[in-house]
């Protein structure tokens, strides 16, 4: 095999860290995943978690070396919960098909060495090198982050009324939302059913520590002629110093689907976001939810980051 992954020498580590930080900033800002100073602070936080050496039990910074052509670039891999994530693939020369095959084989060998059961690749839309490495290798699209910016002027569906969720409705919502998110996490392949339940519960406590009274969380029910048809949950964030809304949960009741209420709820989410001072809105969608993805893209939401996953 002419291509190898070799440990990055310690005397090149600080130069790599500086370059990786800039790539992370540029990647976020170009994709729109994080903009302005948000991208800078994110990069500083992530790189601040990196050990002071290029190799540890849970991280590797590696040279991509071809015996005939020398260094082709670097790769940064991090192990989390038996998943090996290829966070940064920086190539200085476009690899050939054969070189990509060898690089992928070396990546699989690294995953086995580190005890990973899955290989993950987070991708910005412009990450051509990492996408080319993953293409045709059996990866599934596990998740997508999407953003709509600026908000659009949408028609108001007079027949769908959106109103703040009541205290009486909240307990049933919380239980159903937590269970539904756990089910989706497991279906995405990212977690076992037990891990998914624990992660969903953790995130529910993080987002709604004070339940319906939690500051910055806006929960609604949607109804038609007095009959509930769905729910909407917005979490208010800050995006480059400006209010930003994030759709944490949006659901049309099973018996009310295929009536256009999903689109009406999305329009309502954007109206509420604007009312709350935001001019952008984001969401996360699992890759298997193709119907929702199609609706969001039709509404103008764009993909700013994708997560690919491969079972090993």
Residue frames relative to the residue before (quaternion, step in Angstrom):
aa qw qx qy qz dx dy dz
X 1.0000 0.0000 0.0000 0.0000 0.00 0.00 0.00
X 0.2973 -0.8048 0.4913 0.1498 3.58 -0.67 1.08
X 0.7128 0.3889 -0.2578 0.5236 3.61 1.21 -0.31
X 0.0248 -0.8119 0.5819 -0.0392 3.54 -0.90 0.99
X 0.3210 -0.6780 0.6191 0.2325 3.51 -1.36 0.40
X 0.0228 -0.8190 0.5715 -0.0453 3.56 -0.50 1.22
X 0.5960 -0.5752 0.4072 0.3850 3.60 -1.06 0.63
X 0.4586 -0.6564 0.5223 0.2932 3.54 -1.04 0.80
X 0.4718 -0.6724 0.4785 0.3103 3.63 -0.79 0.91
X 0.5994 -0.6058 0.3909 0.3476 3.55 -1.04 0.79
X 0.6763 0.5089 -0.3111 0.4322 3.60 1.01 -0.72
X 0.6694 0.4540 -0.3101 0.4996 3.61 1.28 -0.04
X 0.4575 0.7415 -0.4163 0.2598 3.54 1.31 -0.18
X 0.6756 0.4902 -0.3147 0.4519 3.61 0.85 -0.86
X 0.6234 0.5174 -0.3456 0.4735 3.59 1.04 -0.69
X 0.6367 0.5111 -0.3324 0.4721 3.59 1.01 -0.78
X 0.6480 0.5311 -0.3295 0.4353 3.59 0.87 -0.91
X 0.6524 0.5139 -0.3119 0.4616 3.58 0.95 -0.89
X 0.6888 0.4744 -0.2809 0.4708 3.58 0.90 -0.94
X 0.6457 0.5180 -0.3224 0.4591 3.61 0.99 -0.81
X 0.6123 0.5426 -0.3472 0.4584 3.57 1.02 -0.75
X 0.6868 0.4744 -0.2937 0.4658 3.58 0.86 -0.92
X 0.6275 0.5247 -0.3434 0.4615 3.60 1.02 -0.72
X 0.6501 0.5156 -0.3153 0.4605 3.57 1.02 -0.80
X 0.6378 0.5080 -0.3213 0.4816 3.58 1.00 -0.79
X 0.6911 0.4846 -0.2820 0.4561 3.57 0.80 -1.04
X 0.6458 0.5373 -0.3221 0.4365 3.57 0.98 -0.84
X 0.6716 0.4874 -0.2922 0.4754 3.56 0.93 -0.90
X 0.7034 0.4741 -0.2846 0.4465 3.57 0.82 -0.96
X 0.6525 0.5118 -0.3210 0.4574 3.59 1.00 -0.75
X 0.7022 0.4561 -0.2699 0.4754 3.58 0.94 -0.87
X 0.4157 -0.6889 0.4836 0.3444 3.56 1.08 -0.76
X 0.3757 0.7251 -0.4968 0.2939 3.58 1.23 0.16
X 0.7474 -0.0498 0.0397 0.6614 3.55 1.07 -0.89
X 0.1581 -0.8173 0.5516 0.0525 3.56 -0.87 0.91
X 0.8195 0.2550 -0.1786 0.4812 3.53 -1.31 0.34
X 0.8296 -0.1728 0.1573 0.5071 3.53 -1.04 -0.88
X 0.5076 0.6339 -0.4329 0.3914 3.61 1.19 -0.32
X 0.6597 0.5051 -0.3087 0.4630 3.58 0.96 -0.84
X 0.6442 0.5227 -0.3194 0.4580 3.58 1.02 -0.77
X 0.6924 0.4666 -0.2923 0.4663 3.59 0.81 -0.96
X 0.6136 0.5369 -0.3497 0.4615 3.59 1.08 -0.69
X 0.6654 0.4986 -0.3085 0.4621 3.59 0.86 -0.93
X 0.6570 0.5067 -0.3175 0.4591 3.59 0.94 -0.82
X 0.6470 0.5093 -0.3286 0.4627 3.59 1.02 -0.75
X 0.6783 0.4891 -0.2984 0.4601 3.59 0.87 -0.93
X 0.6993 0.4477 -0.2796 0.4821 3.59 0.84 -0.91
X 0.5967 0.5691 -0.3609 0.4357 3.58 1.18 -0.48
X 0.6545 0.5012 -0.3052 0.4767 3.58 1.24 -0.42
X 0.5389 0.6284 -0.3988 0.3945 3.59 1.27 -0.20
X 0.4950 -0.6585 0.4709 0.3156 3.62 -0.86 0.87
X 0.5844 -0.6166 0.4163 0.3239 3.55 -1.25 0.40
X 0.7025 0.3472 -0.2706 0.5592 3.58 1.16 0.49
X 0.5780 -0.6597 0.3666 0.3104 3.59 -1.08 0.67
X 0.7704 0.2596 -0.1729 0.5560 3.60 1.21 0.00
X 0.1090 0.7599 -0.6331 0.0990 3.55 -1.01 0.92
X 0.7012 -0.4555 0.3078 0.4541 3.64 -1.18 0.11
X 0.7888 0.2939 -0.1568 0.5165 3.62 1.11 -0.54
X 0.7693 0.2843 -0.1783 0.5437 3.62 1.21 0.15
X 0.0193 -0.7703 0.6371 0.0204 3.53 -1.16 0.68
X 0.0844 -0.7146 0.6897 0.0804 3.52 -1.13 0.83
X 0.0547 -0.8548 0.5099 -0.0799 3.53 -0.49 1.29
X 0.3993 -0.6516 0.5869 0.2673 3.51 -1.28 0.55
X 0.2575 -0.7084 0.6306 0.1853 3.55 -1.12 0.71
X 0.0010 0.8413 -0.5340 0.0835 3.55 -0.27 1.29
X 0.1551 -0.7481 0.6404 0.0783 3.53 -0.96 0.98
X 0.5102 -0.6909 0.4171 0.2972 3.58 -0.73 1.07
X 0.7226 0.4280 -0.2457 0.4841 3.59 1.09 -0.66
X 0.8087 0.3032 -0.1216 0.4891 3.57 0.96 -0.87
X 0.5257 -0.6650 0.3990 0.3497 3.60 1.24 0.09
X 0.8044 -0.2637 0.2014 0.4928 3.57 -1.21 -0.55
X 0.1882 -0.7754 0.5956 0.0931 3.55 -0.99 0.95
X 0.7530 -0.2964 0.2082 0.5493 3.58 1.23 -0.31
X 0.4765 -0.6468 0.5102 0.3072 3.54 -1.25 -0.51
X 0.1620 -0.7501 0.6313 0.1117 3.53 -1.34 0.39
X 0.1557 -0.7719 0.6128 0.0664 3.57 -1.06 0.85
X 0.0050 -0.8132 0.5785 -0.0636 3.56 -0.53 1.21
X 0.0786 -0.7943 0.6024 -0.0011 3.57 -0.97 0.96
X 0.2822 -0.7561 0.5730 0.1428 3.57 -0.94 0.95
X 0.0901 0.7723 -0.6224 0.0902 3.56 -0.83 1.08
X 0.8497 -0.0918 0.0392 0.5178 3.56 -0.72 1.09
X 0.6956 -0.4980 0.2509 0.4530 3.57 0.87 1.06
X 0.5803 0.4989 -0.4053 0.5001 3.57 1.20 0.56
X 0.2094 -0.7625 0.5982 0.1300 3.57 -0.82 0.96
X 0.1392 -0.8065 0.5732 0.0411 3.56 -0.58 1.20
X 0.2582 -0.7298 0.6154 0.1483 3.54 -0.92 0.97
X 0.1393 -0.8645 0.4814 0.0384 3.54 0.10 1.36
X 0.8157 0.0659 0.0078 0.5747 3.58 0.98 -0.72
X 0.0162 0.7633 -0.6438 0.0513 3.55 -0.60 1.20
X 0.0149 0.8176 -0.5700 0.0801 3.56 -0.31 1.29
X 0.0181 -0.8109 0.5841 -0.0302 3.57 -0.37 1.24
X 0.3314 -0.7461 0.5496 0.1770 3.53 -1.01 0.86
X 0.7462 0.2044 -0.1317 0.6197 3.56 1.32 -0.39
X 0.4861 -0.6629 0.4782 0.3092 3.59 -0.86 0.91
X 0.3639 -0.7519 0.4993 0.2302 3.62 -0.57 1.09
X 0.4773 -0.6162 0.5353 0.3254 3.53 -1.24 0.48
X 0.6883 -0.4544 0.3494 0.4446 3.56 -1.28 0.14
X 0.6573 0.5074 -0.3106 0.4626 3.57 0.96 -0.86
X 0.6493 0.5105 -0.3187 0.4650 3.58 1.00 -0.77
X 0.6340 0.5101 -0.3362 0.4740 3.59 1.03 -0.71
X 0.6135 0.5400 -0.3499 0.4578 3.58 1.00 -0.74
X 0.6849 0.4747 -0.2827 0.4750 3.57 0.91 -0.93
X 0.6313 0.5256 -0.3340 0.4622 3.59 1.02 -0.76
X 0.6525 0.4989 -0.3226 0.4703 3.58 0.95 -0.81
X 0.6366 0.5200 -0.3298 0.4644 3.61 0.97 -0.82
X 0.6600 0.4975 -0.3060 0.4726 3.59 1.00 -0.79
X 0.6271 0.5307 -0.3293 0.4654 3.58 1.08 -0.70
X 0.6386 0.5104 -0.3189 0.4795 3.58 1.02 -0.79
X 0.6394 0.5173 -0.3254 0.4666 3.58 1.01 -0.79
X 0.6335 0.5193 -0.3240 0.4734 3.58 1.02 -0.79
X 0.6397 0.5252 -0.3264 0.4564 3.60 0.96 -0.85
X 0.6522 0.5045 -0.3121 0.4719 3.57 0.96 -0.84
X 0.6449 0.5333 -0.3150 0.4477 3.57 0.96 -0.87
X 0.7398 0.4080 -0.2184 0.4884 3.58 1.01 -0.84
X 0.5364 -0.6776 0.3756 0.3346 3.59 1.28 0.13
X 0.3687 0.7429 -0.4841 0.2789 3.58 1.18 0.51
X 0.2751 -0.7474 0.5816 0.1656 3.54 -1.18 0.65
X 0.7665 0.1730 -0.1246 0.6058 3.57 1.32 -0.20
X 0.2446 -0.7340 0.6147 0.1538 3.53 -1.26 0.56
X 0.0758 -0.8123 0.5782 0.0105 3.56 -0.73 1.06
X 0.0798 -0.7745 0.6259 0.0448 3.55 -1.15 0.71
X 0.1816 -0.7585 0.6152 0.1153 3.60 -0.54 1.12
X 0.0981 -0.8293 0.5500 -0.0106 3.57 -0.84 1.02
X 0.2676 -0.6605 0.6706 0.2059 3.50 -1.18 0.73
X 0.6556 -0.5297 0.3427 0.4149 3.63 -1.10 0.49
X 0.7241 0.4495 -0.2446 0.4623 3.59 1.07 -0.70
X 0.4878 0.6776 -0.4292 0.3445 3.63 1.26 0.08
X 0.0924 -0.8566 0.5063 0.0362 3.56 0.47 1.21
X 0.6628 0.5260 -0.3276 0.4203 3.61 0.89 -0.87
X 0.6935 0.4597 -0.2818 0.4778 3.59 0.86 -0.91
X 0.6367 0.5208 -0.3359 0.4589 3.59 1.03 -0.74
X 0.6470 0.5107 -0.3203 0.4669 3.59 0.99 -0.80
X 0.6222 0.5358 -0.3386 0.4595 3.58 1.07 -0.70
X 0.7268 0.4526 -0.2455 0.4546 3.60 0.96 -0.84
X 0.5565 0.6525 -0.3924 0.3325 3.59 1.08 -0.68
X 0.8493 0.1584 -0.1390 0.4840 3.53 -0.94 0.99
X 0.5775 0.6117 -0.3660 0.3979 3.60 1.24 0.20
X 0.6247 -0.5769 0.3460 0.3966 3.62 1.18 0.10
X 0.3919 0.7127 -0.4932 0.3085 3.60 1.20 0.27
X 0.2506 -0.7150 0.6239 0.1916 3.54 -1.26 0.50
X 0.4571 -0.6420 0.5364 0.3019 3.54 -1.21 0.58
X 0.1982 -0.8368 0.5028 0.0878 3.57 -0.16 1.29
X 0.8243 -0.0595 0.1002 0.5540 3.58 0.86 -0.88
X 0.1406 -0.7646 0.6248 0.0728 3.53 -1.30 0.50
X 0.1947 -0.7206 0.6513 0.1362 3.54 -1.10 0.80
X 0.0553 -0.8105 0.5828 -0.0183 3.58 -0.87 1.00
X 0.1169 -0.7808 0.6123 0.0425 3.54 -1.22 0.63
X 0.1308 -0.7276 0.6653 0.1039 3.52 -1.22 0.68
X 0.2142 0.7658 -0.5695 0.2081 3.55 -0.60 1.18
X 0.5135 -0.3154 -0.7810 0.1640 1.58 -1.29 2.15
X 0.6620 -0.4792 0.3827 0.4308 3.55 -1.32 0.07
X 0.3856 -0.7271 0.5275 0.2108 3.55 -1.15 0.67
X 0.4672 -0.6005 0.5508 0.3431 3.53 -1.34 0.26
X 0.0645 -0.8228 0.5644 -0.0175 3.57 -0.54 1.19
X 0.5451 -0.5856 0.4685 0.3748 3.58 -1.17 0.40
X 0.3791 -0.7048 0.5532 0.2314 3.58 -1.13 0.66
X 0.2703 -0.7560 0.5768 0.1505 3.57 -0.71 1.12
X 0.3033 -0.8075 0.4765 0.1702 3.56 -0.05 1.32
X 0.6657 0.5316 -0.3221 0.4129 3.60 1.05 -0.61
X 0.6889 0.4114 -0.2773 0.5285 3.62 1.26 -0.29
X 0.1231 -0.8067 0.5773 0.0282 3.56 -0.51 1.21
X 0.1344 -0.7811 0.6079 0.0468 3.56 -0.83 1.06
X 0.0578 0.8088 -0.5781 0.0911 3.56 -0.71 1.09
X 0.6427 -0.5326 0.3683 0.4094 3.61 -1.14 0.53
X 0.5183 -0.6484 0.4690 0.3016 3.54 -1.04 0.85
X 0.3944 -0.7228 0.5196 0.2283 3.57 -0.99 0.81
X 0.6322 -0.5296 0.4077 0.3919 3.54 -1.28 0.40
X 0.6315 0.5366 -0.3368 0.4471 3.60 1.06 -0.65
X 0.6900 0.4790 -0.2744 0.4681 3.59 1.05 -0.77
X 0.5718 0.6703 -0.3699 0.2948 3.58 1.06 -0.75
X 0.6688 0.5087 -0.3577 0.4073 3.70 0.67 -0.84
X 0.6591 0.4931 -0.3146 0.4727 3.60 0.96 -0.79
X 0.6168 0.5341 -0.3392 0.4682 3.57 1.05 -0.77
X 0.6805 0.5117 -0.3078 0.4247 3.59 0.76 -1.03
X 0.6663 0.4962 -0.3027 0.4672 3.58 0.92 -0.88
X 0.6920 0.4736 -0.2859 0.4638 3.59 0.89 -0.89
X 0.6495 0.5193 -0.3223 0.4523 3.58 0.98 -0.80
X 0.6607 0.4999 -0.3078 0.4678 3.58 0.93 -0.86
X 0.6734 0.4874 -0.2993 0.4684 3.59 0.91 -0.87
X 0.6648 0.5128 -0.3071 0.4481 3.58 0.97 -0.84
X 0.6568 0.5001 -0.3152 0.4681 3.58 0.98 -0.80
X 0.6207 0.5343 -0.3370 0.4644 3.59 1.04 -0.74
X 0.6460 0.5191 -0.3152 0.4625 3.56 0.98 -0.85
X 0.6684 0.4933 -0.2989 0.4696 3.59 0.97 -0.84
X 0.6190 0.5405 -0.3440 0.4542 3.60 0.99 -0.77
X 0.6729 0.4806 -0.2950 0.4789 3.56 0.92 -0.88
X 0.6634 0.5122 -0.3085 0.4498 3.60 0.95 -0.87
X 0.6270 0.5545 -0.3378 0.4305 3.60 1.12 -0.59
X 0.4788 -0.6812 0.4250 0.3552 3.57 1.24 -0.39
X 0.5386 0.6562 -0.3895 0.3572 3.56 1.26 -0.07
X 0.7991 0.1551 -0.0582 0.5779 3.59 1.15 -0.55
X 0.4857 -0.5763 0.5526 0.3557 3.52 -1.30 0.36
X 0.6729 -0.4866 0.3357 0.4447 3.64 -1.13 0.32
X 0.6606 0.5008 -0.3132 0.4635 3.59 0.98 -0.81
X 0.6606 0.4934 -0.3049 0.4767 3.58 0.95 -0.87
X 0.6380 0.5410 -0.3250 0.4413 3.56 1.01 -0.82
X 0.6462 0.5174 -0.3200 0.4608 3.57 0.95 -0.83
X 0.6681 0.4942 -0.2996 0.4687 3.57 0.96 -0.88
X 0.6722 0.4952 -0.3045 0.4586 3.60 0.94 -0.86
X 0.6405 0.5185 -0.3274 0.4623 3.58 0.97 -0.79
X 0.6518 0.5027 -0.3118 0.4745 3.58 0.97 -0.83
X 0.6301 0.5354 -0.3317 0.4541 3.59 0.99 -0.83
X 0.7012 0.4678 -0.2812 0.4587 3.58 0.85 -0.95
X 0.6113 0.5417 -0.3559 0.4541 3.60 1.05 -0.67
X 0.6667 0.4861 -0.3006 0.4783 3.61 0.94 -0.84
X 0.6414 0.5332 -0.3203 0.4491 3.58 1.06 -0.78
X 0.7385 0.4242 -0.2315 0.4702 3.58 0.89 -0.94
X 0.8146 0.1892 -0.0654 0.5443 3.60 0.98 -0.82
X 0.0276 0.8405 -0.5408 0.0182 3.62 0.65 1.01
X 0.7603 0.2967 -0.1725 0.5515 3.58 1.15 -0.60
X 0.5626 -0.6367 0.3773 0.3684 3.54 1.15 0.61
X 0.8445 -0.1249 0.1209 0.5066 3.53 -1.05 -0.84
X 0.6789 0.4990 -0.2863 0.4563 3.60 1.17 -0.53
X 0.4056 0.7319 -0.4707 0.2798 3.62 1.23 0.01
X 0.4555 -0.7004 0.4837 0.2607 3.56 -0.79 1.05
X 0.8125 0.2722 -0.2062 0.4725 3.55 -1.02 0.84
X 0.6526 0.4540 -0.3191 0.5159 3.58 1.28 0.11
X 0.1008 -0.8065 0.5826 0.0002 3.56 -0.75 1.11
X 0.0268 -0.8175 0.5740 -0.0396 3.58 -0.56 1.19
X 0.0686 -0.8148 0.5746 -0.0350 3.54 -0.94 0.99
X 0.2041 -0.6990 0.6553 0.2006 3.49 -1.38 0.28
X 0.2541 -0.7452 0.5985 0.1478 3.54 -1.16 0.69
X 0.0078 -0.8118 0.5833 -0.0260 3.57 -0.91 0.85
X 0.1789 -0.7368 0.6424 0.1115 3.52 -1.32 0.49
X 0.8357 -0.0724 -0.0019 0.5444 3.57 -0.63 1.15
X 0.7375 -0.4447 0.2192 0.4586 3.54 0.97 0.91
X 0.6305 0.5021 -0.3372 0.4865 3.62 1.29 0.00
X 0.4212 -0.7084 0.5015 0.2631 3.57 -0.75 1.01
X 0.1119 -0.8113 0.5728 0.0348 3.56 -0.92 0.98
X 0.8243 -0.0832 0.0538 0.5575 3.62 1.17 -0.20
X 0.3240 -0.7152 0.5821 0.2110 3.52 -1.39 -0.01
X 0.1223 -0.7643 0.6298 0.0642 3.54 -1.33 0.45
X 0.0370 -0.7830 0.6209 -0.0096 3.56 -0.98 0.94
X 0.0580 -0.7875 0.6135 -0.0113 3.54 -0.71 1.18
X 0.1536 -0.7441 0.6414 0.1059 3.54 -1.06 0.84
X 0.3071 -0.7631 0.5384 0.1830 3.58 -0.74 1.01
X 0.0940 -0.7903 0.6053 -0.0129 3.52 -0.87 1.11
X 0.3726 -0.6611 0.5784 0.2993 3.54 -1.36 -0.22
X 0.0674 -0.7897 0.6098 -0.0045 3.58 -0.83 1.05
X 0.8215 -0.1699 0.0448 0.5424 3.54 -0.40 1.31
X 0.7590 -0.4121 0.1894 0.4670 3.54 0.90 1.02
X 0.6869 0.4435 -0.2764 0.5050 3.60 1.27 -0.02
X 0.5909 -0.5685 0.4169 0.3921 3.62 -1.10 0.55
X 0.0262 -0.7769 0.6275 -0.0440 3.54 -1.02 0.93
X 0.2549 -0.7692 0.5691 0.1399 3.57 -0.92 0.91
X 0.1113 -0.7773 0.6164 0.0581 3.56 -1.10 0.74
X 0.3496 -0.7339 0.5445 0.2066 3.56 -0.80 1.03
X 0.1756 -0.8157 0.5475 0.0634 3.56 -0.38 1.26
X 0.7808 -0.0691 0.0362 0.6199 3.58 1.15 -0.55
X 0.0894 0.7505 -0.6513 0.0677 3.51 -1.08 0.84
X 0.0904 0.8225 -0.5418 0.1476 3.55 -0.59 1.12
X 0.2097 -0.7268 0.6408 0.1308 3.51 -1.04 0.89
X 0.5357 -0.6341 0.4493 0.3303 3.59 -0.88 0.94
X 0.6200 -0.6052 0.3524 0.3537 3.56 -0.96 0.94
X 0.7245 0.4436 -0.2519 0.4635 3.58 0.90 -0.87
X 0.6926 0.4646 -0.2691 0.4817 3.60 1.30 -0.12
X 0.4554 0.7124 -0.4401 0.3022 3.59 1.22 0.15
X 0.7859 0.3129 -0.2761 0.4563 3.53 -1.39 0.41
X 0.5649 0.5628 -0.4043 0.4480 3.54 1.10 0.79
X 0.6085 -0.5794 0.3459 0.4176 3.59 1.27 0.17
X 0.4603 0.7088 -0.4435 0.2983 3.57 1.23 0.05
X 0.5740 0.5869 -0.3897 0.4174 3.62 1.10 -0.51
X 0.6580 0.4888 -0.2962 0.4904 3.56 0.96 -0.89
X 0.6438 0.5228 -0.3237 0.4554 3.59 0.97 -0.85
X 0.6551 0.5033 -0.3146 0.4674 3.59 1.01 -0.76
X 0.6289 0.5195 -0.3376 0.4698 3.59 1.04 -0.73
X 0.6307 0.5107 -0.3297 0.4824 3.58 1.00 -0.78
X 0.6492 0.5170 -0.3164 0.4595 3.58 0.98 -0.84
X 0.6143 0.5507 -0.3454 0.4473 3.59 1.02 -0.78
X 0.6774 0.4832 -0.2960 0.4690 3.57 0.94 -0.85
X 0.6366 0.5149 -0.3369 0.4648 3.61 1.01 -0.72
X 0.6646 0.4911 -0.3080 0.4714 3.58 0.95 -0.85
X 0.6131 0.5475 -0.3458 0.4526 3.58 1.04 -0.76
X 0.6611 0.4941 -0.3050 0.4752 3.56 0.95 -0.89
X 0.6342 0.5339 -0.3316 0.4503 3.60 0.97 -0.83
X 0.7090 0.4486 -0.2450 0.4859 3.56 1.08 -0.74
X 0.6512 -0.5765 0.2882 0.4006 3.56 1.28 0.28
X 0.5530 0.6230 -0.3934 0.3889 3.58 1.24 0.02
X 0.1723 -0.7569 0.6157 0.1356 3.53 -1.26 0.49
X 0.7212 0.2882 -0.2436 0.5810 3.57 1.24 0.45
X 0.0896 -0.7831 0.6145 0.0333 3.53 -1.22 0.56
X 0.1220 -0.8037 0.5811 0.0385 3.56 -1.01 0.83
X 0.0385 -0.7864 0.6155 0.0365 3.52 -1.31 0.25
X 0.2860 -0.6954 0.6259 0.2069 3.51 -1.40 0.25
X 0.0071 -0.7863 0.6178 -0.0061 3.55 -1.02 0.82
X 0.4484 -0.6767 0.5125 0.2798 3.56 -1.03 0.80
X 0.6085 -0.6244 0.3665 0.3248 3.53 -1.04 0.83
X 0.6477 0.5319 -0.3284 0.4356 3.59 1.10 -0.61
X 0.6230 0.5565 -0.3400 0.4320 3.61 1.21 -0.38
X 0.0542 -0.8705 0.4889 0.0170 3.55 0.66 1.16
X 0.6150 0.5555 -0.3536 0.4338 3.59 1.05 -0.66
X 0.6680 0.4867 -0.2967 0.4784 3.57 0.94 -0.89
X 0.6264 0.5400 -0.3431 0.4453 3.59 0.97 -0.83
X 0.6553 0.5149 -0.3141 0.4548 3.57 0.92 -0.90
X 0.6485 0.5118 -0.3212 0.4629 3.60 0.97 -0.84
X 0.6719 0.5030 -0.3121 0.4451 3.59 0.83 -0.96
X 0.6788 0.4791 -0.3051 0.4654 3.59 0.88 -0.85
X 0.6095 0.5377 -0.3481 0.4672 3.58 1.08 -0.64
X 0.6842 0.4745 -0.2735 0.4816 3.57 1.12 -0.69
X 0.6293 -0.5815 0.3192 0.4050 3.59 1.26 -0.01
X 0.4419 0.6668 -0.4798 0.3604 3.59 1.23 0.12
X 0.1672 -0.7958 0.5748 0.0914 3.58 -0.98 0.79
X 0.5180 -0.6364 0.4803 0.3097 3.51 -1.17 0.66
X 0.1104 -0.8022 0.5848 0.0477 3.56 -0.85 0.99
X 0.7865 -0.0209 -0.0208 0.6168 3.60 1.24 -0.25
X 0.1154 -0.7708 0.6238 0.0581 3.52 -1.13 0.77
X 0.2161 -0.7563 0.6009 0.1425 3.55 -1.24 0.52
X 0.1440 -0.7852 0.5993 0.0603 3.56 -0.68 1.12
X 0.0835 -0.8066 0.5851 0.0004 3.58 -1.06 0.76
X 0.0649 -0.7836 0.6179 -0.0016 3.53 -1.03 0.92
X 0.3377 -0.7137 0.5767 0.2098 3.58 -0.87 0.97
X 0.2544 -0.7875 0.5477 0.1230 3.56 -0.90 0.94
